[in-house]
Amino acid sequence: MGEVAFYKDRFVGIEENVVPIQERGHQFGDGVYEVIRVYGGEPFLMEEHFDRLERSAAAIDLRLPYRREKLKAIVKEALERSEIKEAEIYFQITRGISPRQHHYPECDAVFALTVRQAKTLDSIKREEGVPVTIAEDDRWLNCYIKSLNLLPNVMAKQKAMAKGCAEAIYQRDGIITEGSSSNAFAVKDGVIYTHPATRGILHGITRATVIELAKEMDIAVKEEKFDTEFFLNADEVFFTSTSVEVMPVSEADGTRFPETRPVTLKLSDAFKKLYIKGQ
């Protein structure tokens, strides 16, 4: 039992050095990736993650090395080898291995995967919420592509960590977009607000699931732009991702949000019931 890795066409040791110096992901970040959460041994929302993977690959003219059924078979075998029931599956596909050049080379794409124990979600943070900081969104304009080019996200997350915050919430031209590794939501007068799924944000799988759950519970959702002032005056704020699920926010750069979060709590409970049902 333990972490498992797959590279190119075989399972490898988790510490094995397998990435060639001429690998396009290493040189250019020329590739796409996904992260799937596993609950009780069952991958959650796997089809939705593969749908997004295919959209991201098509957006950068990347031909996937395997069909979906083959990718799913690799995921299944990796989970069986790991014996990890609460896991995170990370996989990426790059354009391949070729002498360094900027334009697309004639080579085969490369698939890599790891399975590891999922992070334990802190029950206290989930109850009390976490602090966030607001950061300028200086990324490129195609954030809907889940590409390997994450340096701006990494830098924003590091600045948040240095401030003792759990996440950096991006603003662009005064408009809240999303988090450095999440989607952001604000609640005002019982209505949920979140940035529309444009090219400027990642179309989060958890984001879409939470929106559907809200609609099923007759909670109004408005996918529309809102500014930083609106965000800071919200009744509730939370962010979502595969890793953190639904995470309440306690404050943003010193602005405290109300401790009572009825909408966030309902969504968090509904999301948990959904993945428990799938086990």
N, C-alpha and C positions, 0 to 999 in steps of 0.2 A: 504494500500500500504506500502511496506517495505521489509526488508530482510526476507528470508524464510529459514528454515532448515528442513532436513529430516534425521532421524537416524534409522537404522536397519529395521524397518517396519512401521514407522509412521512419520507424520510431527510433529515437536516439536518447542517449543519456541526458538528463536535465542539465548537466554541467559540461556536456560535450561541445567542443568548438566546431561549429558546422557552417557558419556564415562566411563565404569567401569575400575577399577584399573588393572584388568586382561586382558584388551584389547590389542591384539598383536601389533596394530599400535602404541599404547602408549608405550608399553614396548620395542619393537624392531624396529619400523619403518617398520613392516612386512606388506607391502601393496603397492598399486599403486594408481595413481591419474590422473586426467585430469582437464583442465580449458577450458571452451567454452565461446567465446564471443557472445553476443546477440546484434544485431543491429535492431532497430525498431521493437523489439518483436520477431525477427526470429533468432534462433540459427545459427551461421555461421560455415560451414564445420563440422557439427555435425557427419556425418557418418565417416569422416576421423579421428576424435577424438575417436570415438568408436572403429574403426579399431585398432588404436594404443593402446587403453586400453586393448583390447583383446590380442594383441601381448605381452604387458608388463605382463599381468596376466599369460599368458602361459609360459613366460620365467622364472617366479618364482613358477611355479606349483600351481598357485592360481585359484581355481574354482570360477567363478563369481556366486553370489547369485541369479541373475536374468538374463533372456535372454534379448537381446538387446531391443526388443519391450517394455518390462516392464520398462527398464531403461529410454527409451524415453518417456514413459507415465508419469513416475515420474517427469522427466524434464519438460514436458509440464504442468503438474498440478502445479509444483512449480512456473513456470513463471506466470501462471494465478493467483495464490494466491498472488504473489508479486506485480503484475501490473507494474513491472519495464520494460521499453522498451529498455533501454541501460544498459545491465547487464553483469555480469560475473558469470557463473555457475561453481562452484568448486565441484568436487565430488571425493571421495576416497573409495577404497575397501580394507579392511584388512582381514587377515586370520581368525579373529574372537576373541572370548573370551574364555580363558582357563587358568588354573593355569600355572604359568610361567615355561617354559621349552624351550630349544633352538630348538629342532627338531619340525617338524610340528605336531600340535595336531589334534585330531579328533574333529573338531568343524565346525560350519557353518561360512562362510564369512559374513562380515558386510559391508553394504553400507551406506555412509553418503554423504549429499549434502547440499550446501548453495547457495543461490541466493542473490547477492548484487549489488548495483549500480556500474557500471563500472567506473574506474578512468577516469577523464577528461584529454585528451591528450593536453599538452601545445603547442599551435600553434607557440609560439616563439621558443621553443626548436626544434620543427619539422622543422622550417625554418632555424635556425642558427646551429643546431646540438648540441650534448651534449658531454662532456668530458668523457673519459674512462681511466682506468688504466689496466696494464697488470699484471696478477697474475699467479703463478705456478699452474698447474693443478695437484692437489694432490688427486683427487677423485679415486674411484674404476674403473675397466676397463670395466664395463657394463653400461655405461651412456645412452645407447639406451633404457634401461628400465626406464620408468618414475615412479620410486619408491619413497617412502616416506623418504628415507635416504638422506636428503638434508643439513646436517650440514656443509660439506665443502663449498657448494654453499652459505649458509647463512653467513659463515665467510668471504668468498671472497666479497660478496655484502656489508657487513658491512665495510670492509677495503676500498672498493671503496667509500662508502658514507662518511667515515671519511676524505677522500681526496677531497671531493667535486665532486666526479665523479658519473655518472649515472649507470655505469656498470663496472664489472671486466671482462676483456677478458683473457681467459685462454691460456697459452702456456705449452706444454709438450715436453721436449727435444728440445726446440727451435722452435717447430711447433705450430702455432696458431690452437686451436681446436674449441672453441665456447665461449659464455659468460656464466656467472654464472646463468642466467635465460633467455638465448637467444641464437640465432645462429649468427655467425659473418661472414661478407662478406667484401671483398676488391675489388676495381675496378682499373684496370691498363690498359691504352690504350684502353678503351672502353670495356674491357673484365671483366666479373664478376668471381671472384674466391671465393670458399668456401670449407671448409674441406669436404671430401667425407663422406657419411652416413655409417660409420663403427660402431663398437660396442662402440667406444670411444666418440661419441657425441649423443645427443638426436636428433632423426629424427623429427625435428620440422614441424608441420603442416603448419605454416606460411612460413617457409623455403621452403618447397616443392612447395607451391603455388606461391611464388615469383620466383622460378626457372622456373616454367611453364609459368608464365607471361612474363618473360624475353625472353624465347624461342619464344613465340608467337609474340614478338616485334622484333625478329631477333637480339637480343642482345646475344652475345656469353657467355656461362657459362662453366666454367671449375671446376668440382668437384675434386679438387686435393689438396694435402698438400702444404702449403707455410709457410715460416719461418717468424719470428718476424721482421726481417729487411725488407722483402718484404711488410709486413703489414704496417710498419711505413713509407714506401716510396710510398704508394698507392696514386692514384689520388682521390679516394673516399673510405670511409669506412662507413658501416652501420650495424646495427644488427636488427634482427627480432624476434618477439614473438607474442603470442596471445594478450597480453596486450598492447604492444607498436606498433604493426603492423610493419612499416618500419621506423626505427629511424636513422637519419644521425649522424655521429660522427664528432665533431669539432676538437678534439685533443686527443692524447694518451700520458700521462705522459710528457706533455710539448711539444710534437711534433705536430705542427699544420698541419691540412689537408687543401687543397684548399677549398675556400668558394663556388666555383661553383661546383655543384653536379648534372650534367644532368642525369646520369643513375639512381641515387637514386631517384631523383624527378619523373622520368618517372615511376619507379616501385611503388613509393608511391601513385601516382595518379591512376595507373592501379589497385592497390589493393583496393583503396577506391571505385572505380567504380564497382569493383566486388561485394563487400558486399552491396553497395547501390542497385545494380541490384537484389540482392537476397531478398530485403525487400518487 
